[in-house]
Amino acid sequence: MSSTLTFQVEDMTCGHCASTIGKVVADVDRDAKVAVDLASHLVRIESSRAGADEFREAIREAGYTPVPVEPGATA
C-alpha cells in the first residue's frame, strides 16, 4: 500500500534544488513518485517502501529544511 507524503521546503528555490531533492528521494526509494511544485515549495512523494522520517532525513542531509504537511492541510 503506497502513501503520499507532502513536505513544505521553503529553501527549495530553483530547478537545481528540485533535481537534488528528486535524486535523494530516489536514493531512498527508487520506485517513489515525486512531484515538485517550486512555486508553492511543495514536494509530494508517493512511496510504498519508505516512510516520512526516511525521506525527511534524506532531504535534510541534502541541505534543505523539509516540514511535513498534514494530509488535508492547506500550505
CHARMM internal coordinates of N, CA and C (Angstrom, degrees):
IC EDIT
DIST 1 N 1 CA 1.4561
DIST 1 CA 1 C 1.5308
ANGL 1 N 1 CA 1 C 108.95
DIST 1 C 2 N 1.3090
ANGL 1 CA 1 C 2 N 116.50
DIHE 1 N 1 CA 1 C 2 N 124.59
DIST 2 N 2 CA 1.4628
ANGL 1 C 2 N 2 CA 118.76
DIHE 1 CA 1 C 2 N 2 CA -179.17
DIST 2 CA 2 C 1.5204
ANGL 2 N 2 CA 2 C 109.91
DIHE 1 C 2 N 2 CA 2 C -92.31
DIST 2 C 3 N 1.3175
ANGL 2 CA 2 C 3 N 114.40
DIHE 2 N 2 CA 2 C 3 N 154.40
DIST 3 N 3 CA 1.4534
ANGL 2 C 3 N 3 CA 119.88
DIHE 2 CA 2 C 3 N 3 CA 176.69
DIST 3 CA 3 C 1.5167
ANGL 3 N 3 CA 3 C 108.14
DIHE 2 C 3 N 3 CA 3 C -127.07
DIST 3 C 4 N 1.3238
ANGL 3 CA 3 C 4 N 115.42
DIHE 3 N 3 CA 3 C 4 N 153.76
DIST 4 N 4 CA 1.4504
ANGL 3 C 4 N 4 CA 120.64
DIHE 3 CA 3 C 4 N 4 CA 177.64
DIST 4 CA 4 C 1.5147
ANGL 4 N 4 CA 4 C 108.56
DIHE 3 C 4 N 4 CA 4 C -106.19
DIST 4 C 5 N 1.3074
ANGL 4 CA 4 C 5 N 115.39
DIHE 4 N 4 CA 4 C 5 N 126.07
DIST 5 N 5 CA 1.4563
ANGL 4 C 5 N 5 CA 123.07
DIHE 4 CA 4 C 5 N 5 CA 179.62
DIST 5 CA 5 C 1.5182
ANGL 5 N 5 CA 5 C 107.93
DIHE 4 C 5 N 5 CA 5 C -112.90
DIST 5 C 6 N 1.3165
ANGL 5 CA 5 C 6 N 116.47
DIHE 5 N 5 CA 5 C 6 N 141.64
DIST 6 N 6 CA 1.4575
ANGL 5 C 6 N 6 CA 120.66
DIHE 5 CA 5 C 6 N 6 CA 178.14
DIST 6 CA 6 C 1.5196
ANGL 6 N 6 CA 6 C 108.89
DIHE 5 C 6 N 6 CA 6 C -127.16
DIST 6 C 7 N 1.3351
ANGL 6 CA 6 C 7 N 114.77
DIHE 6 N 6 CA 6 C 7 N 133.81
DIST 7 N 7 CA 1.4614
ANGL 6 C 7 N 7 CA 121.25
DIHE 6 CA 6 C 7 N 7 CA 177.23
DIST 7 CA 7 C 1.5186
ANGL 7 N 7 CA 7 C 109.43
DIHE 6 C 7 N 7 CA 7 C -124.83
DIST 7 C 8 N 1.3223
ANGL 7 CA 7 C 8 N 116.53
DIHE 7 N 7 CA 7 C 8 N 138.55
DIST 8 N 8 CA 1.4606
ANGL 7 C 8 N 8 CA 123.47
DIHE 7 CA 7 C 8 N 8 CA 170.13
DIST 8 CA 8 C 1.5257
ANGL 8 N 8 CA 8 C 104.97
DIHE 7 C 8 N 8 CA 8 C -89.78
DIST 8 C 9 N 1.3353
ANGL 8 CA 8 C 9 N 116.54
DIHE 8 N 8 CA 8 C 9 N 122.98
DIST 9 N 9 CA 1.4651
ANGL 8 C 9 N 9 CA 120.94
DIHE 8 CA 8 C 9 N 9 CA -178.58
DIST 9 CA 9 C 1.5258
ANGL 9 N 9 CA 9 C 107.24
DIHE 8 C 9 N 9 CA 9 C -127.17
DIST 9 C 10 N 1.3364
ANGL 9 CA 9 C 10 N 115.89
DIHE 9 N 9 CA 9 C 10 N 83.99
DIST 10 N 10 CA 1.4691
ANGL 9 C 10 N 10 CA 121.46
DIHE 9 CA 9 C 10 N 10 CA -174.68
DIST 10 CA 10 C 1.5253
ANGL 10 N 10 CA 10 C 112.90
DIHE 9 C 10 N 10 CA 10 C -62.02
DIST 10 C 11 N 1.3427
ANGL 10 CA 10 C 11 N 117.66
DIHE 10 N 10 CA 10 C 11 N -28.56
DIST 11 N 11 CA 1.4618
ANGL 10 C 11 N 11 CA 119.09
DIHE 10 CA 10 C 11 N 11 CA -178.03
DIST 11 CA 11 C 1.5304
ANGL 11 N 11 CA 11 C 112.77
DIHE 10 C 11 N 11 CA 11 C -89.84
DIST 11 C 12 N 1.3291
ANGL 11 CA 11 C 12 N 117.21
DIHE 11 N 11 CA 11 C 12 N 13.05
DIST 12 N 12 CA 1.4688
ANGL 11 C 12 N 12 CA 122.98
DIHE 11 CA 11 C 12 N 12 CA 171.67
DIST 12 CA 12 C 1.5333
ANGL 12 N 12 CA 12 C 105.67
DIHE 11 C 12 N 12 CA 12 C -92.54
DIST 12 C 13 N 1.3391
ANGL 12 CA 12 C 13 N 116.33
DIHE 12 N 12 CA 12 C 13 N 108.81
DIST 13 N 13 CA 1.4638
ANGL 12 C 13 N 13 CA 118.67
DIHE 12 CA 12 C 13 N 13 CA -169.83
DIST 13 CA 13 C 1.5251
ANGL 13 N 13 CA 13 C 115.70
DIHE 12 C 13 N 13 CA 13 C -121.51
DIST 13 C 14 N 1.3439
ANGL 13 CA 13 C 14 N 117.54
DIHE 13 N 13 CA 13 C 14 N -6.70
DIST 14 N 14 CA 1.4718
ANGL 13 C 14 N 14 CA 117.90
DIHE 13 CA 13 C 14 N 14 CA -174.95
DIST 14 CA 14 C 1.5228
ANGL 14 N 14 CA 14 C 110.66
DIHE 13 C 14 N 14 CA 14 C -150.47
DIST 14 C 15 N 1.3058
ANGL 14 CA 14 C 15 N 115.42
DIHE 14 N 14 CA 14 C 15 N 176.61
DIST 15 N 15 CA 1.4459
ANGL 14 C 15 N 15 CA 121.13
DIHE 14 CA 14 C 15 N 15 CA 179.35
DIST 15 CA 15 C 1.5247
ANGL 15 N 15 CA 15 C 112.93
DIHE 14 C 15 N 15 CA 15 C -61.72
DIST 15 C 16 N 1.3256
ANGL 15 CA 15 C 16 N 116.95
DIHE 15 N 15 CA 15 C 16 N -35.84
DIST 16 N 16 CA 1.4626
ANGL 15 C 16 N 16 CA 120.12
DIHE 15 CA 15 C 16 N 16 CA 177.68
DIST 16 CA 16 C 1.5289
ANGL 16 N 16 CA 16 C 110.11
DIHE 15 C 16 N 16 CA 16 C -63.34
DIST 16 C 17 N 1.3230
ANGL 16 CA 16 C 17 N 117.01
DIHE 16 N 16 CA 16 C 17 N -42.15
DIST 17 N 17 CA 1.4714
ANGL 16 C 17 N 17 CA 121.37
DIHE 16 CA 16 C 17 N 17 CA 176.69
DIST 17 CA 17 C 1.5228
ANGL 17 N 17 CA 17 C 110.02
DIHE 16 C 17 N 17 CA 17 C -58.65
DIST 17 C 18 N 1.3240
ANGL 17 CA 17 C 18 N 115.84
DIHE 17 N 17 CA 17 C 18 N -47.84
DIST 18 N 18 CA 1.4658
ANGL 17 C 18 N 18 CA 120.57
DIHE 17 CA 17 C 18 N 18 CA -178.71
DIST 18 CA 18 C 1.5190
ANGL 18 N 18 CA 18 C 110.66
DIHE 17 C 18 N 18 CA 18 C -61.57
DIST 18 C 19 N 1.3188
ANGL 18 CA 18 C 19 N 117.02
DIHE 18 N 18 CA 18 C 19 N -41.07
DIST 19 N 19 CA 1.4540
ANGL 18 C 19 N 19 CA 121.72
DIHE 18 CA 18 C 19 N 19 CA 179.11
DIST 19 CA 19 C 1.5260
ANGL 19 N 19 CA 19 C 111.15
DIHE 18 C 19 N 19 CA 19 C -63.82
DIST 19 C 20 N 1.3127
ANGL 19 CA 19 C 20 N 116.38
DIHE 19 N 19 CA 19 C 20 N -43.62
DIST 20 N 20 CA 1.4668
ANGL 19 C 20 N 20 CA 121.27
DIHE 19 CA 19 C 20 N 20 CA 179.13
DIST 20 CA 20 C 1.5187
ANGL 20 N 20 CA 20 C 110.52
DIHE 19 C 20 N 20 CA 20 C -61.45
DIST 20 C 21 N 1.3228
ANGL 20 CA 20 C 21 N 116.81
DIHE 20 N 20 CA 20 C 21 N -44.96
DIST 21 N 21 CA 1.4618
ANGL 20 C 21 N 21 CA 120.56
DIHE 20 CA 20 C 21 N 21 CA 179.69
DIST 21 CA 21 C 1.5249
ANGL 21 N 21 CA 21 C 110.32
DIHE 20 C 21 N 21 CA 21 C -64.40
DIST 21 C 22 N 1.3205
ANGL 21 CA 21 C 22 N 117.07
DIHE 21 N 21 CA 21 C 22 N -41.38
DIST 22 N 22 CA 1.4578
ANGL 21 C 22 N 22 CA 120.39
DIHE 21 CA 21 C 22 N 22 CA 176.50
DIST 22 CA 22 C 1.5184
ANGL 22 N 22 CA 22 C 111.84
DIHE 21 C 22 N 22 CA 22 C -59.00
DIST 22 C 23 N 1.3251
ANGL 22 CA 22 C 23 N 116.81
DIHE 22 N 22 CA 22 C 23 N -39.31
DIST 23 N 23 CA 1.4599
ANGL 22 C 23 N 23 CA 121.38
DIHE 22 CA 22 C 23 N 23 CA -179.63
DIST 23 CA 23 C 1.5201
ANGL 23 N 23 CA 23 C 111.22
DIHE 22 C 23 N 23 CA 23 C -67.08
DIST 23 C 24 N 1.3365
ANGL 23 CA 23 C 24 N 118.06
DIHE 23 N 23 CA 23 C 24 N -44.68
DIST 24 N 24 CA 1.4651
ANGL 23 C 24 N 24 CA 118.95
DIHE 23 CA 23 C 24 N 24 CA -177.83
DIST 24 CA 24 C 1.5284
ANGL 24 N 24 CA 24 C 110.94
DIHE 23 C 24 N 24 CA 24 C -70.14
DIST 24 C 25 N 1.3338
ANGL 24 CA 24 C 25 N 117.06
DIHE 24 N 24 CA 24 C 25 N -30.95
DIST 25 N 25 CA 1.4670
ANGL 24 C 25 N 25 CA 119.69
DIHE 24 CA 24 C 25 N 25 CA 175.05
DIST 25 CA 25 C 1.5275
ANGL 25 N 25 CA 25 C 109.17
DIHE 24 C 25 N 25 CA 25 C -64.56
DIST 25 C 26 N 1.3308
ANGL 25 CA 25 C 26 N 116.82
DIHE 25 N 25 CA 25 C 26 N -43.67
DIST 26 N 26 CA 1.4621
ANGL 25 C 26 N 26 CA 120.74
DIHE 25 CA 25 C 26 N 26 CA 178.63
DIST 26 CA 26 C 1.5225
ANGL 26 N 26 CA 26 C 111.58
DIHE 25 C 26 N 26 CA 26 C -64.71
DIST 26 C 27 N 1.3291
ANGL 26 CA 26 C 27 N 117.36
DIHE 26 N 26 CA 26 C 27 N -31.23
DIST 27 N 27 CA 1.4601
ANGL 26 C 27 N 27 CA 120.37
DIHE 26 CA 26 C 27 N 27 CA 176.78
DIST 27 CA 27 C 1.5289
ANGL 27 N 27 CA 27 C 110.83
DIHE 26 C 27 N 27 CA 27 C -65.16
DIST 27 C 28 N 1.3248
ANGL 27 CA 27 C 28 N 117.11
DIHE 27 N 27 CA 27 C 28 N -32.93
DIST 28 N 28 CA 1.4672
ANGL 27 C 28 N 28 CA 121.71
DIHE 27 CA 27 C 28 N 28 CA 178.29
DIST 28 CA 28 C 1.5250
ANGL 28 N 28 CA 28 C 110.07
DIHE 27 C 28 N 28 CA 28 C -77.98
DIST 28 C 29 N 1.3351
ANGL 28 CA 28 C 29 N 116.34
DIHE 28 N 28 CA 28 C 29 N -45.94
DIST 29 N 29 CA 1.4722
ANGL 28 C 29 N 29 CA 121.46
DIHE 28 CA 28 C 29 N 29 CA -179.56
DIST 29 CA 29 C 1.5166
ANGL 29 N 29 CA 29 C 108.47
DIHE 28 C 29 N 29 CA 29 C -145.47
DIST 29 C 30 N 1.3215
ANGL 29 CA 29 C 30 N 115.23
DIHE 29 N 29 CA 29 C 30 N 104.55
DIST 30 N 30 CA 1.4688
ANGL 29 C 30 N 30 CA 121.44
DIHE 29 CA 29 C 30 N 30 CA -177.37
DIST 30 CA 30 C 1.5282
ANGL 30 N 30 CA 30 C 112.11
DIHE 29 C 30 N 30 CA 30 C -58.17
DIST 30 C 31 N 1.3317
ANGL 30 CA 30 C 31 N 117.11
DIHE 30 N 30 CA 30 C 31 N -30.29
DIST 31 N 31 CA 1.4643
ANGL 30 C 31 N 31 CA 120.75
DIHE 30 CA 30 C 31 N 31 CA -176.29
DIST 31 CA 31 C 1.5306
ANGL 31 N 31 CA 31 C 113.66
DIHE 30 C 31 N 31 CA 31 C -92.29
DIST 31 C 32 N 1.3116
ANGL 31 CA 31 C 32 N 117.92
DIHE 31 N 31 CA 31 C 32 N 1.33
DIST 32 N 32 CA 1.4621
ANGL 31 C 32 N 32 CA 120.95
DIHE 31 CA 31 C 32 N 32 CA -179.52
DIST 32 CA 32 C 1.5303
ANGL 32 N 32 CA 32 C 109.99
DIHE 31 C 32 N 32 CA 32 C -65.88
DIST 32 C 33 N 1.3187
ANGL 32 CA 32 C 33 N 115.35
DIHE 32 N 32 CA 32 C 33 N 145.23
DIST 33 N 33 CA 1.4602
ANGL 32 C 33 N 33 CA 121.38
DIHE 32 CA 32 C 33 N 33 CA 173.58
DIST 33 CA 33 C 1.5199
ANGL 33 N 33 CA 33 C 107.13
DIHE 32 C 33 N 33 CA 33 C -98.98
DIST 33 C 34 N 1.3352
ANGL 33 CA 33 C 34 N 115.85
DIHE 33 N 33 CA 33 C 34 N 129.76
DIST 34 N 34 CA 1.4588
ANGL 33 C 34 N 34 CA 121.17
DIHE 33 CA 33 C 34 N 34 CA -176.28
DIST 34 CA 34 C 1.5188
ANGL 34 N 34 CA 34 C 109.27
DIHE 33 C 34 N 34 CA 34 C -121.01
DIST 34 C 35 N 1.3233
ANGL 34 CA 34 C 35 N 116.42
DIHE 34 N 34 CA 34 C 35 N 131.49
DIST 35 N 35 CA 1.4611
ANGL 34 C 35 N 35 CA 121.99
DIHE 34 CA 34 C 35 N 35 CA 173.73
DIST 35 CA 35 C 1.5265
ANGL 35 N 35 CA 35 C 107.61
DIHE 34 C 35 N 35 CA 35 C -124.23
DIST 35 C 36 N 1.3270
ANGL 35 CA 35 C 36 N 115.74
DIHE 35 N 35 CA 35 C 36 N 123.39
DIST 36 N 36 CA 1.4592
ANGL 35 C 36 N 36 CA 121.16
DIHE 35 CA 35 C 36 N 36 CA -178.19
DIST 36 CA 36 C 1.5201
ANGL 36 N 36 CA 36 C 108.84
DIHE 35 C 36 N 36 CA 36 C -112.85
DIST 36 C 37 N 1.3190
ANGL 36 CA 36 C 37 N 115.79
DIHE 36 N 36 CA 36 C 37 N 129.04
DIST 37 N 37 CA 1.4652
ANGL 36 C 37 N 37 CA 121.79
DIHE 36 CA 36 C 37 N 37 CA 175.76
DIST 37 CA 37 C 1.5291
ANGL 37 N 37 CA 37 C 106.95
DIHE 36 C 37 N 37 CA 37 C -115.87
DIST 37 C 38 N 1.3305
ANGL 37 CA 37 C 38 N 115.70
DIHE 37 N 37 CA 37 C 38 N 97.08
DIST 38 N 38 CA 1.4726
ANGL 37 C 38 N 38 CA 119.77
DIHE 37 CA 37 C 38 N 38 CA -177.80
DIST 38 CA 38 C 1.5214
ANGL 38 N 38 CA 38 C 112.52
DIHE 37 C 38 N 38 CA 38 C -62.28
DIST 38 C 39 N 1.3202
ANGL 38 CA 38 C 39 N 117.52
DIHE 38 N 38 CA 38 C 39 N -38.20
DIST 39 N 39 CA 1.4572
ANGL 38 C 39 N 39 CA 120.59
DIHE 38 CA 38 C 39 N 39 CA -176.70
DIST 39 CA 39 C 1.5279
ANGL 39 N 39 CA 39 C 112.04
DIHE 38 C 39 N 39 CA 39 C -60.63
DIST 39 C 40 N 1.3216
ANGL 39 CA 39 C 40 N 116.77
DIHE 39 N 39 CA 39 C 40 N -39.12
DIST 40 N 40 CA 1.4665
ANGL 39 C 40 N 40 CA 119.81
DIHE 39 CA 39 C 40 N 40 CA -179.27
DIST 40 CA 40 C 1.5218
ANGL 40 N 40 CA 40 C 112.35
DIHE 39 C 40 N 40 CA 40 C -103.22
DIST 40 C 41 N 1.3414
ANGL 40 CA 40 C 41 N 116.57
DIHE 40 N 40 CA 40 C 41 N 2.39
DIST 41 N 41 CA 1.4686
ANGL 40 C 41 N 41 CA 122.44
DIHE 40 CA 40 C 41 N 41 CA 178.79
DIST 41 CA 41 C 1.5237
ANGL 41 N 41 CA 41 C 112.33
DIHE 40 C 41 N 41 CA 41 C 59.44
DIST 41 C 42 N 1.3288
ANGL 41 CA 41 C 42 N 116.57
DIHE 41 N 41 CA 41 C 42 N 38.99
DIST 42 N 42 CA 1.4594
ANGL 41 C 42 N 42 CA 121.18
DIHE 41 CA 41 C 42 N 42 CA -179.80
DIST 42 CA 42 C 1.5175
ANGL 42 N 42 CA 42 C 111.38
DIHE 41 C 42 N 42 CA 42 C -110.58
DIST 42 C 43 N 1.3222
ANGL 42 CA 42 C 43 N 115.21
DIHE 42 N 42 CA 42 C 43 N 141.34
DIST 43 N 43 CA 1.4618
ANGL 42 C 43 N 43 CA 122.67
DIHE 42 CA 42 C 43 N 43 CA 173.71
DIST 43 CA 43 C 1.5184
ANGL 43 N 43 CA 43 C 106.37
DIHE 42 C 43 N 43 CA 43 C -122.91
DIST 43 C 44 N 1.3367
ANGL 43 CA 43 C 44 N 116.38
DIHE 43 N 43 CA 43 C 44 N 121.37
DIST 44 N 44 CA 1.4634
ANGL 43 C 44 N 44 CA 121.34
DIHE 43 CA 43 C 44 N 44 CA 176.72
DIST 44 CA 44 C 1.5165
ANGL 44 N 44 CA 44 C 107.89
DIHE 43 C 44 N 44 CA 44 C -110.93
DIST 44 C 45 N 1.3269
ANGL 44 CA 44 C 45 N 114.95
DIHE 44 N 44 CA 44 C 45 N 131.03
DIST 45 N 45 CA 1.4588
ANGL 44 C 45 N 45 CA 120.89
DIHE 44 CA 44 C 45 N 45 CA -176.95
DIST 45 CA 45 C 1.5177
ANGL 45 N 45 CA 45 C 108.40
DIHE 44 C 45 N 45 CA 45 C -126.18
DIST 45 C 46 N 1.3156
ANGL 45 CA 45 C 46 N 116.01
DIHE 45 N 45 CA 45 C 46 N 127.99
DIST 46 N 46 CA 1.4593
ANGL 45 C 46 N 46 CA 121.19
DIHE 45 CA 45 C 46 N 46 CA 174.58
DIST 46 CA 46 C 1.5186
ANGL 46 N 46 CA 46 C 107.05
DIHE 45 C 46 N 46 CA 46 C -110.09
DIST 46 C 47 N 1.3320
ANGL 46 CA 46 C 47 N 115.90
DIHE 46 N 46 CA 46 C 47 N 118.47
DIST 47 N 47 CA 1.4597
ANGL 46 C 47 N 47 CA 120.85
DIHE 46 CA 46 C 47 N 47 CA -175.86
DIST 47 CA 47 C 1.5167
ANGL 47 N 47 CA 47 C 110.85
DIHE 46 C 47 N 47 CA 47 C -146.11
DIST 47 C 48 N 1.3225
ANGL 47 CA 47 C 48 N 115.19
DIHE 47 N 47 CA 47 C 48 N 144.22
DIST 48 N 48 CA 1.4579
ANGL 47 C 48 N 48 CA 119.73
DIHE 47 CA 47 C 48 N 48 CA 174.68
DIST 48 CA 48 C 1.5219
ANGL 48 N 48 CA 48 C 110.56
DIHE 47 C 48 N 48 CA 48 C -110.10
DIST 48 C 49 N 1.3214
ANGL 48 CA 48 C 49 N 117.22
DIHE 48 N 48 CA 48 C 49 N -0.52
DIST 49 N 49 CA 1.4691
ANGL 48 C 49 N 49 CA 120.63
DIHE 48 CA 48 C 49 N 49 CA -174.67
DIST 49 CA 49 C 1.5146
ANGL 49 N 49 CA 49 C 114.68
DIHE 48 C 49 N 49 CA 49 C -109.71
DIST 49 C 50 N 1.3098
ANGL 49 CA 49 C 50 N 118.39
DIHE 49 N 49 CA 49 C 50 N -30.32
DIST 50 N 50 CA 1.4620
ANGL 49 C 50 N 50 CA 120.35
DIHE 49 CA 49 C 50 N 50 CA -173.02
DIST 50 CA 50 C 1.5253
ANGL 50 N 50 CA 50 C 110.06
DIHE 49 C 50 N 50 CA 50 C -127.58
DIST 50 C 51 N 1.3090
ANGL 50 CA 50 C 51 N 115.02
DIHE 50 N 50 CA 50 C 51 N 158.06
DIST 51 N 51 CA 1.4611
ANGL 50 C 51 N 51 CA 120.60
DIHE 50 CA 50 C 51 N 51 CA -178.09
DIST 51 CA 51 C 1.5106
ANGL 51 N 51 CA 51 C 112.82
DIHE 50 C 51 N 51 CA 51 C -103.62
DIST 51 C 52 N 1.3178
ANGL 51 CA 51 C 52 N 114.77
DIHE 51 N 51 CA 51 C 52 N 176.14
DIST 52 N 52 CA 1.4600
ANGL 51 C 52 N 52 CA 121.83
DIHE 51 CA 51 C 52 N 52 CA -176.94
DIST 52 CA 52 C 1.5242
ANGL 52 N 52 CA 52 C 112.18
DIHE 51 C 52 N 52 CA 52 C -57.83
DIST 52 C 53 N 1.3292
ANGL 52 CA 52 C 53 N 117.35
DIHE 52 N 52 CA 52 C 53 N -41.13
DIST 53 N 53 CA 1.4642
ANGL 52 C 53 N 53 CA 119.89
DIHE 52 CA 52 C 53 N 53 CA -177.63
DIST 53 CA 53 C 1.5269
ANGL 53 N 53 CA 53 C 111.79
DIHE 52 C 53 N 53 CA 53 C -62.40
DIST 53 C 54 N 1.3243
ANGL 53 CA 53 C 54 N 117.13
DIHE 53 N 53 CA 53 C 54 N -39.79
DIST 54 N 54 CA 1.4665
ANGL 53 C 54 N 54 CA 120.34
DIHE 53 CA 53 C 54 N 54 CA 179.73
DIST 54 CA 54 C 1.5246
ANGL 54 N 54 CA 54 C 111.29
DIHE 53 C 54 N 54 CA 54 C -64.83
DIST 54 C 55 N 1.3364
ANGL 54 CA 54 C 55 N 116.54
DIHE 54 N 54 CA 54 C 55 N -44.83
DIST 55 N 55 CA 1.4669
ANGL 54 C 55 N 55 CA 119.67
DIHE 54 CA 54 C 55 N 55 CA 179.31
DIST 55 CA 55 C 1.5240
ANGL 55 N 55 CA 55 C 111.25
DIHE 54 C 55 N 55 CA 55 C -68.22
DIST 55 C 56 N 1.3302
ANGL 55 CA 55 C 56 N 116.76
DIHE 55 N 55 CA 55 C 56 N -42.53
DIST 56 N 56 CA 1.4706
ANGL 55 C 56 N 56 CA 120.30
DIHE 55 CA 55 C 56 N 56 CA -179.84
DIST 56 CA 56 C 1.5312
ANGL 56 N 56 CA 56 C 109.93
DIHE 55 C 56 N 56 CA 56 C -59.60
DIST 56 C 57 N 1.3223
ANGL 56 CA 56 C 57 N 117.50
DIHE 56 N 56 CA 56 C 57 N -44.81
DIST 57 N 57 CA 1.4598
ANGL 56 C 57 N 57 CA 120.79
DIHE 56 CA 56 C 57 N 57 CA -179.41
DIST 57 CA 57 C 1.5266
ANGL 57 N 57 CA 57 C 111.29
DIHE 56 C 57 N 57 CA 57 C -65.46
DIST 57 C 58 N 1.3270
ANGL 57 CA 57 C 58 N 118.10
DIHE 57 N 57 CA 57 C 58 N -41.18
DIST 58 N 58 CA 1.4635
ANGL 57 C 58 N 58 CA 120.94
DIHE 57 CA 57 C 58 N 58 CA 178.80
DIST 58 CA 58 C 1.5239
ANGL 58 N 58 CA 58 C 111.01
DIHE 57 C 58 N 58 CA 58 C -62.76
DIST 58 C 59 N 1.3339
ANGL 58 CA 58 C 59 N 117.49
DIHE 58 N 58 CA 58 C 59 N -42.87
DIST 59 N 59 CA 1.4663
ANGL 58 C 59 N 59 CA 121.28
DIHE 58 CA 58 C 59 N 59 CA 178.48
DIST 59 CA 59 C 1.5239
ANGL 59 N 59 CA 59 C 110.06
DIHE 58 C 59 N 59 CA 59 C -65.80
DIST 59 C 60 N 1.3218
ANGL 59 CA 59 C 60 N 116.88
DIHE 59 N 59 CA 59 C 60 N -40.64
DIST 60 N 60 CA 1.4699
ANGL 59 C 60 N 60 CA 121.16
DIHE 59 CA 59 C 60 N 60 CA 178.73
DIST 60 CA 60 C 1.5297
ANGL 60 N 60 CA 60 C 110.32
DIHE 59 C 60 N 60 CA 60 C -62.93
DIST 60 C 61 N 1.3372
ANGL 60 CA 60 C 61 N 116.78
DIHE 60 N 60 CA 60 C 61 N -43.51
DIST 61 N 61 CA 1.4684
ANGL 60 C 61 N 61 CA 120.39
DIHE 60 CA 60 C 61 N 61 CA 179.52
DIST 61 CA 61 C 1.5220
ANGL 61 N 61 CA 61 C 112.02
DIHE 60 C 61 N 61 CA 61 C -64.38
DIST 61 C 62 N 1.3322
ANGL 61 CA 61 C 62 N 117.24
DIHE 61 N 61 CA 61 C 62 N -24.84
DIST 62 N 62 CA 1.4723
ANGL 61 C 62 N 62 CA 121.21
DIHE 61 CA 61 C 62 N 62 CA 177.11
DIST 62 CA 62 C 1.5276
ANGL 62 N 62 CA 62 C 111.71
DIHE 61 C 62 N 62 CA 62 C -78.90
DIST 62 C 63 N 1.3365
ANGL 62 CA 62 C 63 N 117.15
DIHE 62 N 62 CA 62 C 63 N -5.17
DIST 63 N 63 CA 1.4609
ANGL 62 C 63 N 63 CA 120.29
DIHE 62 CA 62 C 63 N 63 CA 175.29
DIST 63 CA 63 C 1.5112
ANGL 63 N 63 CA 63 C 115.34
DIHE 62 C 63 N 63 CA 63 C 105.69
DIST 63 C 64 N 1.3195
ANGL 63 CA 63 C 64 N 117.67
DIHE 63 N 63 CA 63 C 64 N 12.19
DIST 64 N 64 CA 1.4626
ANGL 63 C 64 N 64 CA 120.96
DIHE 63 CA 63 C 64 N 64 CA -177.82
DIST 64 CA 64 C 1.5252
ANGL 64 N 64 CA 64 C 110.12
DIHE 63 C 64 N 64 CA 64 C -113.93
DIST 64 C 65 N 1.3231
ANGL 64 CA 64 C 65 N 115.50
DIHE 64 N 64 CA 64 C 65 N 170.58
DIST 65 N 65 CA 1.4607
ANGL 64 C 65 N 65 CA 121.62
DIHE 64 CA 64 C 65 N 65 CA -175.98
DIST 65 CA 65 C 1.5292
ANGL 65 N 65 CA 65 C 109.45
DIHE 64 C 65 N 65 CA 65 C -120.11
DIST 65 C 66 N 1.3401
ANGL 65 CA 65 C 66 N 117.16
DIHE 65 N 65 CA 65 C 66 N 84.38
DIST 66 N 66 CA 1.4636
ANGL 65 C 66 N 66 CA 119.67
DIHE 65 CA 65 C 66 N 66 CA -179.54
DIST 66 CA 66 C 1.5230
ANGL 66 N 66 CA 66 C 111.87
DIHE 65 C 66 N 66 CA 66 C -79.71
DIST 66 C 67 N 1.3268
ANGL 66 CA 66 C 67 N 115.68
DIHE 66 N 66 CA 66 C 67 N 133.80
DIST 67 N 67 CA 1.4604
ANGL 66 C 67 N 67 CA 121.71
DIHE 66 CA 66 C 67 N 67 CA 176.03
DIST 67 CA 67 C 1.5248
ANGL 67 N 67 CA 67 C 106.97
DIHE 66 C 67 N 67 CA 67 C -119.60
DIST 67 C 68 N 1.3348
ANGL 67 CA 67 C 68 N 117.12
DIHE 67 N 67 CA 67 C 68 N 120.80
DIST 68 N 68 CA 1.4719
ANGL 67 C 68 N 68 CA 119.13
DIHE 67 CA 67 C 68 N 68 CA -179.67
DIST 68 CA 68 C 1.5272
ANGL 68 N 68 CA 68 C 111.42
DIHE 67 C 68 N 68 CA 68 C -60.49
DIST 68 C 69 N 1.3259
ANGL 68 CA 68 C 69 N 115.49
DIHE 68 N 68 CA 68 C 69 N 140.16
DIST 69 N 69 CA 1.4586
ANGL 68 C 69 N 69 CA 122.33
DIHE 68 CA 68 C 69 N 69 CA 175.25
DIST 69 CA 69 C 1.5218
ANGL 69 N 69 CA 69 C 106.23
DIHE 68 C 69 N 69 CA 69 C -109.61
DIST 69 C 70 N 1.3199
ANGL 69 CA 69 C 70 N 116.12
DIHE 69 N 69 CA 69 C 70 N 123.42
DIST 70 N 70 CA 1.4632
ANGL 69 C 70 N 70 CA 119.83
DIHE 69 CA 69 C 70 N 70 CA -179.13
DIST 70 CA 70 C 1.5254
ANGL 70 N 70 CA 70 C 110.10
DIHE 69 C 70 N 70 CA 70 C -67.42
DIST 70 C 71 N 1.3411
ANGL 70 CA 70 C 71 N 117.30
DIHE 70 N 70 CA 70 C 71 N 143.81
DIST 71 N 71 CA 1.4653
ANGL 70 C 71 N 71 CA 119.83
DIHE 70 CA 70 C 71 N 71 CA 177.24
DIST 71 CA 71 C 1.5271
ANGL 71 N 71 CA 71 C 110.47
DIHE 70 C 71 N 71 CA 71 C -55.77
DIST 71 C 72 N 1.3191
ANGL 71 CA 71 C 72 N 115.66
DIHE 71 N 71 CA 71 C 72 N 134.71
DIST 72 N 72 CA 1.4605
ANGL 71 C 72 N 72 CA 120.89
DIHE 71 CA 71 C 72 N 72 CA 178.95
DIST 72 CA 72 C 1.5151
ANGL 72 N 72 CA 72 C 114.18
DIHE 71 C 72 N 72 CA 72 C 86.68
DIST 72 C 73 N 1.3386
ANGL 72 CA 72 C 73 N 117.23
DIHE 72 N 72 CA 72 C 73 N -8.87
DIST 73 N 73 CA 1.4731
ANGL 72 C 73 N 73 CA 120.75
DIHE 72 CA 72 C 73 N 73 CA 179.57
DIST 73 CA 73 C 1.5292
ANGL 73 N 73 CA 73 C 108.90
DIHE 72 C 73 N 73 CA 73 C -80.56
DIST 73 C 74 N 1.2958
ANGL 73 CA 73 C 74 N 116.82
DIHE 73 N 73 CA 73 C 74 N 149.28
DIST 74 N 74 CA 1.4644
ANGL 73 C 74 N 74 CA 120.12
DIHE 73 CA 73 C 74 N 74 CA 175.23
DIST 74 CA 74 C 1.5170
ANGL 74 N 74 CA 74 C 107.84
DIHE 73 C 74 N 74 CA 74 C -97.66
DIST 74 C 75 N 1.3057
ANGL 74 CA 74 C 75 N 115.94
DIHE 74 N 74 CA 74 C 75 N 133.32
DIST 75 N 75 CA 1.4630
ANGL 74 C 75 N 75 CA 120.84
DIHE 74 CA 74 C 75 N 75 CA -177.87
DIST 75 CA 75 C 1.5044
ANGL 75 N 75 CA 75 C 110.91
DIHE 74 C 75 N 75 CA 75 C -87.26
END
COOR INIT
IC SEED 1 N 1 CA 1 C
IC BUILD
